[in-house]
């Protein structure tokens, strides 16, 4: 089973994609499906994502400020 997806892509993105597909001897659809498949696979195989929801916290902005919190902990560990 498949689903049709229609995208409006700016020319500055479309042209290089078309060149890449031509260089690989593939259609643009084939290239995009491969890339999207790789992204989905990477997301599903991400070991950190498997930990999502395994603990609770009062911190509500961890997804956008995780680097700050990691840096804060590293700094505290070396004091």
C-alpha positions as CSV (number, residue, x, y, z in Angstrom):
1,X,0.0,0.0,0.0
2,X,1.2,3.5,-0.7
3,X,0.0,7.1,-0.3
4,X,0.5,10.0,-2.6
5,X,2.3,13.0,-1.1
6,X,2.3,16.3,-2.9
7,X,5.0,18.8,-1.9
8,X,5.7,22.4,-2.9
9,X,9.5,22.6,-3.0
10,X,11.5,25.8,-3.6
11,X,13.6,25.8,-6.8
12,X,16.8,26.1,-4.8
13,X,16.0,22.7,-3.3
14,X,14.3,21.1,-6.2
15,X,17.1,21.6,-8.8
16,X,19.9,20.0,-6.7
17,X,17.6,17.1,-5.9
18,X,16.8,16.6,-9.6
19,X,20.6,16.7,-10.4
20,X,21.3,14.2,-7.6
21,X,18.6,11.8,-8.9
22,X,19.9,12.1,-12.5
23,X,23.5,11.5,-11.4
24,X,22.4,8.4,-9.6
25,X,20.3,7.2,-12.5
26,X,17.1,7.3,-10.4
27,X,13.9,9.2,-10.4
28,X,13.4,12.0,-8.0
29,X,10.7,9.9,-6.3
30,X,13.1,7.1,-5.8
31,X,15.7,9.4,-4.2
32,X,13.2,11.0,-1.9
33,X,11.7,7.7,-0.8
34,X,15.2,6.4,0.0
35,X,16.1,9.5,2.0
36,X,12.8,9.5,3.9
37,X,13.1,5.8,4.6
38,X,16.6,6.4,6.0
39,X,15.3,9.2,8.2
40,X,12.5,7.1,9.5
41,X,14.8,4.1,10.2
42,X,17.3,6.4,12.0
43,X,14.5,7.7,14.2
44,X,13.2,4.2,15.0
45,X,16.7,3.0,15.8
46,X,17.7,5.9,17.9
47,X,18.6,4.5,21.4
48,X,17.9,7.8,23.1
49,X,14.4,7.9,21.7
50,X,13.7,4.5,23.3
51,X,14.3,6.2,26.6
52,X,11.6,8.8,26.0
53,X,8.9,8.7,28.6
54,X,10.8,6.4,30.9
55,X,11.1,8.9,33.7
56,X,9.3,12.0,34.8
57,X,10.6,15.5,35.5
58,X,9.5,19.0,36.3
59,X,11.6,20.3,33.5
60,X,9.3,21.1,30.6
61,X,11.8,22.4,28.0
62,X,14.2,19.6,27.9
63,X,13.7,18.9,24.2
64,X,14.7,22.4,23.2
65,X,17.3,23.1,26.0
66,X,18.9,19.7,26.5
67,X,22.4,21.0,25.6
68,X,22.1,23.7,28.3
69,X,21.1,21.0,30.9
70,X,23.9,18.7,29.9
71,X,26.4,21.5,30.1
72,X,25.1,22.5,33.5
73,X,25.5,18.9,34.8
74,X,29.0,18.6,33.3
75,X,30.0,21.9,34.9
76,X,28.6,20.8,38.3
77,X,30.4,17.5,38.1
78,X,33.7,19.3,37.6
79,X,33.3,21.7,40.5
